[in-house]
Amino acid sequence: MAISLPESMQAQYLEAYKTPYKLRTVPLPRLSSPHDILIKVDAASYCHTDYVLAEGQMPGLPKSFPHIGCHEFAGTVVSVYDSSSKEARAFKTGDRVGVPGRAFHPCGTCFECRHDRPKDPVAEDEQGYSVHCIDAENNGLSKDGGFSEYALVDARQLAPIPEGVGAVETAPLMCAGITIYAALKRSGLKKGDRVGILGAGGGLGHLGLQYGVHMGFKVLGVEAADAPMKLASDVGATLKPRPRIVDARISEASEVVQELGAEDAKKHLGEMGLDAIIVLPESQAAFDYGMSLLKTHGTCVVVSFPEKGFHISARDVVFRDINVIGSLVGSNKMLREMLEFSAKYNVRALAKSFPLSQLNELVEQYHKGGGGKLVIDMSL
C-alpha cells in the first residue's frame, strides 16, 4: 500500500562544532540505490558518540555541515527503491525496523566485505556486506542520521522490531544494546563465569547488567558516582540472580577480589576475581580498577575510546597473561539476535523521552550524568 509523503520534514542540524542543534524544515531525502529504504523515524536515541562528534573529537567527521546526528534510531518503512535488492524486498511498507549506525552502502568488494580475514562470529555477515567496510558511510556520523522526521537507510542495516517492543525501547538498542551485547559475546565467557561491567549505571552498562545475567554469567557492576550507582542498583534489584553492584569510591579492588575468592573457595590470588571485564567509561581510573579485578589469564574488553587512549600495564599483559581486546559493534545477524534476545528476556533501557524540538534540552540533561538513555520520541 502506497503512503502519501510530505515534500518536506523537520530535522535537527549541527551547523558547527560545539554549537547547539538548530531545527530546520528541509526536503525529504531521495532514494538512489537498490538497497535504499525511506523510513518515518519514530524514535531516535542520544549516544555519547553524538557528543564526541559534536565536540569535534572524531577527526574528519562529520564530512560536512550542516549535519543531522543520531546513529541509533527506529522507525516505520514508508518507501522502497523501485528496483530493489533482495534485502530491500524483504521489507514492506508499514514494517517497523531498528536502525544502527553501521554500515550504509558498503562497497561489497573490500577485504572486509569479502571476509578475507580471520572468521569473527560477532561481526560476520553474508559475503558482500560488512559493518567494518572501509568505504561504507555511517548513519549520524559521516551521513545524516535519525534526528529527523524521515531518514534514508540501507536495507542491509535493518533489524525487524519484534512484537511487543516499542520504537522508544528499540532505539537505544541499536547502538548501546548491540555494542554491549557484542562485547559480552567477544569476552569468551561461558555460563557460570564472572564478568565485571565498568560503568554499570550508564546507557550501555545498565543494559549489560541485564544481558549478562540472562546469558548465565555471574555479574558484577562497578560505578563511582551517585546517580549511576543508584540506577545500576535499581536495575540489579529486578534481576535474578541479582548482580553485585560495587561502589569504587568505597571498596578497593583488592578487597572485592578477596571476597570473590572466598565465595568461590579459591586459595591462590591468581585464580581469584573476574574472568572478564567490559570497560565502558573513558576513565583511566575505571580501566585500572577493572584490570585489578581480573584473574590471571582474564580478558579485558575495551569499548570506550578516550581521546588520549588508555595506559595499559605491561606487567598485567606479560606476567598475568591478561588479554586486552576491543569491541565496536556486531553484525546485522547479531543485531537481529540481540533484538530477539531483548524481547525474550524483557531487556529494556531505562529512558527519558523528549520531543524533537527539545533536542538541546536533552543534551543538557545528558551532561548532568544521570545514567540510562535519553531518547527523542517523535510522537510527543
N, C-alpha and C positions, 0 to 999 in steps of 0.2 A: 504494500500500500504506500503510495507516494505521500510525503509530508510536505505541506506548504512551508517554505522557509522565508524568513525576512531577508531583506537586502543588506542589512547592517546588524551589528551586535555591539554590546558594550564589553570592554576589556580594560584591565588594569595594566598600565605600562610603566616600566622603568625607563626614564629618559637619560639617566646618567648614573654613575656610581654614587653611592652614599646620599641618595635623594629619595624622597617619598614616592610611592606609586601615584600615578595620575589616571583617573578614569576617563576613557575616550570612547567615542562612537566611531566604529570603523567597519569596512566591508567584511563580509564573511570570507573565510579562506576558501580557495578554489582547489578542487580535486584535480590532480595532474598525473597520477601514476596508477597502474592496475592494483596496487596494494593500498591505495588511499581510501579512507573512510572518514566521513564527517560525522562528528557526534555533537549532541547537545550536552554540554557539561552540566552535571547535576551536583557535583561536589569536588572541591579542589583543596588539598591539604598543604599546609606550610611545613617545609623541611628546613633543617639547619643549613643545608646546601643552598637554599634560596637566599639566606642571609649572607653566606660566604660569597655567592655570586654578586649580590647587590653591593657588597663592600669592595669588589674588585680584587678578590683574593684567588680567583681562578683565571690565570693569565690567558688572554685570548677569548674569553667568554664574558658576556655574550658576543657573538660575532659583530653585532651592530646594535645601535639604539635607534628608535625605541624598541623595547623588548618586553614580551609577555612571559612572566615566570611561571613556575609550578611544574614539577615533573612527577607528581603523584595525584592522579585525579580519576574520576569515574563519571560515566555519562550514558547516554542513550543514542544508538545508531540512528541517524536521520538520512544519510545519503551514502551510496556506494558508487565507486567509479564505474562508468558504463562497461568498459572491457575489463572486468575484474579478474584478479588472480584467483586461484582455487582457495587461498587463505581468506581473501575478502568475501568470496561467495559463501563461506561458512557462516557469515553474519548476515542478518536481515534487518530491515527497518524495525525499530522498536526493541531490539536486543539491548540488554543492559551489560555494559562492559567496564572493566577496570583497565586503566592505562598507566604503565610505568614510564620512566624517562627514556630508557634504552630499549631497542635501537631503531631509530626512524630511518628508513631507506638504506639499509646496509648494502654494501656493494655486491655481495654474493660470490666474490672471486678471490678475496684476500686470504691469507693463511688462516685467519680466524674463521671466516665463513666456510672455508674448505675443511676446517677442523684438522689442519696439518700441525698438530701439537698434541702433547700428552692428553689422553682422554680425561675429561673433567665432568663427572656426573652432575655437578651443581650448575655448570654453565653450558652443558651440551644441548644443542637443538638439532633440527634436521639440517642436512647439507644445504649450503646456500644462505644460511641465516645464523648470525651470532650476535649476542648482546655486547660482545667485545670488539665488533668490527671496527677497524681503524679508520674507516671512511664514513661511518654512519653519523647521522645527526642525532641529537638528544633533546627530547621534549623539555621545554622550560630552561634549557641551558644554551645550546647552540642554535635552537629554533624556538619559535613561540610555543608556550605550554598552556596550562589549564586555567589560569586566572582570567577567564573569558567565558562568554555565554556559549560559544561554539569553538571546537578545536579540530584541526586536521591531524589524524593519527594513522599509523601503519597497522594493517590488519594482523601482521605477524607479531606485533607487540601485545595484542589484546588478550584479556582473560575474561571469559563469561562470568558474570556475578551469580553465585548460587542463590537459589530460592531462600528467602528468609534473611538475607543480608542486604542492608540498605546502602545507598551511594555514599552517605556520610561515614558509614562504617568501613566501606571498601577503600575509599581514597587513601587513608593513612597506610593501608596495607601495601599499596603499590610502590612504595619506597621503603618506609620504615619496616613494614611487615616482611617483604621479600628479603630485605637486607639482613635482618636479624635471623630469620628462618634459615637463609643460606649460610650464615656464619655458624649457626649451630650444626648444620649438616656438614660443613667443612671441618669441624673440630675433631671428627673421627671418633666421637663418643659412642658407647653402646649403653643400653638400658642399665640403670643402676650406677653409672659413673657420675662423678661430681663435676659440676660446671659452675663457674662464677661469672656473674654479669656485672661489670663495672659500669655504673651509670644506670642502675636498675629502675630509677624513677623517671627516666626520660622517655621520649617518644618511642625509641627503639627498645629501651630497657624493659619497660613495663609489659611490652608485647613479648619480649624474650623470656620473662618470668613465666608467662602463660605457655608459650611454646615448649620451653624446657621441661616443665612439669608434665605436660601432656605427651611429650616424647619419651617419658620414663626416666629422666635424669634427676639426680639429687641437686637441687638448685640453690645457690647462694647469691643473693643480690647485695651489691655494695653501693652506698651513697654517702655524700658528705655535705648535704645541705638540707635544711628543714623541710621545705615543700616537697622536693623529690623523695625524701626519706618517707614522708607521710604517704605519698602516692604509692610508692613501692610496697609499703606495709599494708595499705588498704587493698591493693591488688593481691598481695600474697595471702591475705586473710580469706580470700574467696577460693583459694586453690587447695586441692588435696592430692598428695601430701603438701603441706604448707612449706614454701621455701623459707629459708633463713635469711633475714634482712640484717645486714651489718652496717653500723654507722662508723665509717672510717675515722671520724674525729674522736671517737671514744675507744674503739677496740683496735689494738695493734694487730697487724697481720700475723705476727708470730704467735700471738695468743689464740687467734682463730685456728691456725694450723694445728696447734697442740690440742685444742678442743675437738677438732675433726679427727685427729689421730686417735684420741681416746675413744671417741664414738665408734671408730672403725676397728678398734683393737689392734692398732699398729704400734710397733716398738721402735722403729727407726725413723728419724726425721725425714729422710728422703722419700719415704712412702706415705708420709702424712700430707694432707691438704687436698687440692683440687686436681682433677685430671686435665681440665682445660679452663681457660678464661676467655671472655669476649670483652675487648676493650672498646668502649663507646665514647667516653669523654676525651676531649682534646687537652688532656692534663697529664703532665709527666708524673705528678704525684699519684694519680689514679693508675697509670701504667705500672709504676714501681710497686704500688700496693698489690696489684693483681699478680705481678710476677712473683712476689713474696708468698703468695697463697698457693702457688703451683707445686705439685710433687716433682721430684726428679723424673725426667722424660715426659713432662707435661707439655701441653700445647697452648700457645698464646695466639689468639685470632685477633688481628688488628683491623678495626672497621673505620675508626676515625682517622683523619689526615690533617693534623695541625700544621699550620703554615711553616713552622720550623722543625717539624718532624718529632720523633721520639729518640731519646738516648737509650740504647739497648746495652746492657751489661754483657761483655764478652764472657765473663765468669758464668753467668746464667746459661749462655748458649754452649760453652765449651765444657765446663765442669758438671753442670746439672743436666745437660742434654735437653735444654728447653727448645722446642720447635716453634719458631715465630713465623706465622703466615698471615697473609692479607686476604680480605674478602670484600668484594664490592656488591654485586647483585647476583641473582640467579637467572637461569634460562627462562624462556617463556613456558617451557614444560614444568619447571619448578614453580613458576609464578602460579600456574593453574593448580598445582598440587597444594601450594600454600593456601590458596583461597578455599579449596575444598576442606583442607585440614582445619582452617579457621572456622568454617561453617559447622563442621562436625563437632568441634570441641568448644564452640562459642567463644573463640578468641576475639576480643574486641579492644580497640584503643579507647582509652578514656579521652574524650574530645570535647572541646568547647567550640561552638559554631558562631560564625559571623556572616552577614550578607556581603556580597561582592563589593558594595560601596564602602565597606568598613575594613578593607584590607590593611590600611595603615594602622588602624586601631588594633587589629590582630597582631601586627608586627610589634606594636608597643607592648602588648600582653606577652608576646614571646620573650621579650627582653627581661621580663620580670622573673623568668625562670621557674615557673610553677610546675613544670613537668607535663607529661601527657602530650596530646596533639591538639593543634588549632586548625580548624577547617572552615573553608568558605562553603556555605550551603546556599545553593542557587534558589532554593525555594523560599528563602527568607526575604 
